[in-house]
Amino acid sequence: MRKLFIGLLCFVVLSVMLGLEVRMVITSNGQDEEVELDLQLEEEDIGFVFLDLPNGEATYVELPNEESVLIGTGSNDCAESLFFRLKKLNVSSIETIILPRFEKEYSGNVEEVTSRLGVKTLIVPEAGMNQAKTQYEHLDVDIIGWSDKQEERLADHVEVKILPSKSSIMPTLSFLVTVHNKHQFFFSSEANEELEKDWVQKGLSPVSLLKVAEFGTNNGTSQRFLNELDPQVAILFTRENGEVSGQLLERLQETWIDTYRTKQNGSVIVKVSQTDYELVTVHFQAAK
């Protein structure tokens, strides 16, 4: 019980430092605790939460217009973990799902998120539109394809630039999210050195944060790519029965990039304002 209390206390202190609102209820026997987070965004702030699912990618994005986006939905075998975390974040609706890839680790919970949280729009790689329509035509959502050379606006102060893809068998979507024309978060979905060179040649500039592609395989995210992007932060999601490349971890360490692995560090919350961004990690209590 003492360890539980200390853990909760540390969690509350970190959350207050980041400006999050924390609501905690502990039952009389001290065994069941409910901890909920409110990102407490100011009028033009944007919140990113890289969720620590046991298997797959899912990033919750809270926008200034009170709408929300889910980038990836994780594997269907971790649906309980996904909805548990969304509940703790007080998420009652998701307007848009962005599906970076069609494999189960990214798309496993599209249908359940849509039915439970009222999704209106599903965004997929343009090359995968036929697959998306076949797979999700029974859902009452608008299916939209994003292609390279395209730029989109998710909300005021949130711009998205789609980058080229090399994958033709399994379509992918890699994109750069720019917040307040200052902070750039790159969601990379392909680990491919040739493609990385192409991205750099076409003007991909230094970024604040890199979401590492393909769960940290050594096939890409090369040293040259890291040098060009010069990210301050790297995020690595977890794939069941998959290990992050030791060589990649060495490259990240040698480049002095703050690296967060959801399997070890928990969910990563990034709160972005006009002037700066703040980061905190949270280990949510396991779903029962």
Secondary structure as the mmCIF struct_conf table of DSSP 4:
data_model
#
loop_
_struct_conf.conf_type_id
_struct_conf.id
_struct_conf.beg_label_comp_id
_struct_conf.beg_label_asym_id
_struct_conf.beg_label_seq_id
_struct_conf.end_label_comp_id
_struct_conf.end_label_asym_id
_struct_conf.end_label_seq_id
HELX_RH_AL_P HELX_RH_AL_P1 ARG A 2 LEU A 18
TURN_TY1_P TURN_TY1_P1 GLY A 19 GLY A 19
STRN STRN1 GLU A 21 ILE A 26
TURN_TY1_P TURN_TY1_P2 SER A 28 ASN A 29
BEND BEND1 GLY A 30 GLY A 30
STRN STRN2 GLU A 33 ASP A 38
TURN_TY1_P TURN_TY1_P3 GLU A 43 GLU A 44
STRN STRN3 ILE A 46 PHE A 50
BEND BEND2 PRO A 54 ASN A 55
STRN STRN4 GLY A 56 GLY A 56
STRN STRN5 THR A 59 GLU A 62
TURN_TY1_P TURN_TY1_P4 PRO A 64 ASN A 65
BEND BEND3 GLU A 66 GLU A 66
STRN STRN6 SER A 68 ILE A 71
HELX_RH_3T_P HELX_RH_3T_P1 ASN A 76 CYS A 78
HELX_RH_AL_P HELX_RH_AL_P2 ALA A 79 LYS A 88
TURN_TY1_P TURN_TY1_P5 LEU A 89 ASN A 90
STRN STRN7 THR A 96 ILE A 98
BEND BEND4 PRO A 100 PRO A 100
STRN STRN8 ARG A 101 ARG A 101
BEND BEND5 GLU A 103 GLU A 103
HELX_RH_AL_P HELX_RH_AL_P3 LYS A 104 SER A 107
TURN_TY1_P TURN_TY1_P6 GLY A 108 ASN A 109
HELX_RH_AL_P HELX_RH_AL_P4 VAL A 110 LEU A 117
TURN_TY1_P TURN_TY1_P7 GLY A 118 GLY A 118
STRN STRN9 THR A 121 PRO A 125
HELX_RH_3T_P HELX_RH_3T_P2 GLU A 126 GLY A 128
HELX_RH_AL_P HELX_RH_AL_P5 MET A 129 TYR A 136
TURN_TY1_P TURN_TY1_P8 GLU A 137 HIS A 138
BEND BEND6 LEU A 139 VAL A 141
STRN STRN10 ASP A 142 TRP A 146
TURN_TY1_P TURN_TY1_P9 ASP A 148 LYS A 149
STRN STRN11 GLU A 151 ALA A 155
TURN_TY1_P TURN_TY1_P10 ASP A 156 HIS A 157
STRN STRN12 VAL A 158 LEU A 163
HELX_LH_PP_P HELX_LH_PP_P1 PRO A 164 PRO A 164
BEND BEND7 SER A 168 MET A 170
STRN STRN13 THR A 172 THR A 172
STRN STRN14 SER A 174 VAL A 179
TURN_TY1_P TURN_TY1_P11 HIS A 180 LYS A 182
STRN STRN15 HIS A 183 PHE A 187
HELX_RH_AL_P HELX_RH_AL_P6 GLU A 193 GLN A 201
TURN_TY1_P TURN_TY1_P12 LYS A 202 GLY A 203
BEND BEND8 SER A 208 SER A 208
STRN STRN16 LEU A 209 LYS A 211
HELX_RH_3T_P HELX_RH_3T_P3 ALA A 213 GLY A 216
TURN_TY1_P TURN_TY1_P13 ASN A 218 ASN A 219
BEND BEND9 GLY A 220 GLY A 220
HELX_RH_AL_P HELX_RH_AL_P7 GLN A 223 LEU A 229
BEND BEND10 GLN A 232 GLN A 232
STRN STRN17 VAL A 233 LEU A 236
STRN STRN18 THR A 238 THR A 238
TURN_TY1_P TURN_TY1_P14 GLU A 240 ASN A 241
HELX_RH_AL_P HELX_RH_AL_P8 GLY A 246 GLU A 254
TURN_TY1_P TURN_TY1_P15 THR A 255 TRP A 256
STRN STRN19 ASP A 258 ARG A 261
HELX_RH_AL_P HELX_RH_AL_P9 THR A 262 ASN A 265
STRN STRN20 SER A 267 VAL A 272
BEND BEND11 GLN A 274 THR A 275
STRN STRN21 TYR A 277 VAL A 282
HELX_LH_PP_P HELX_LH_PP_P2 PHE A 284 ALA A 287
#
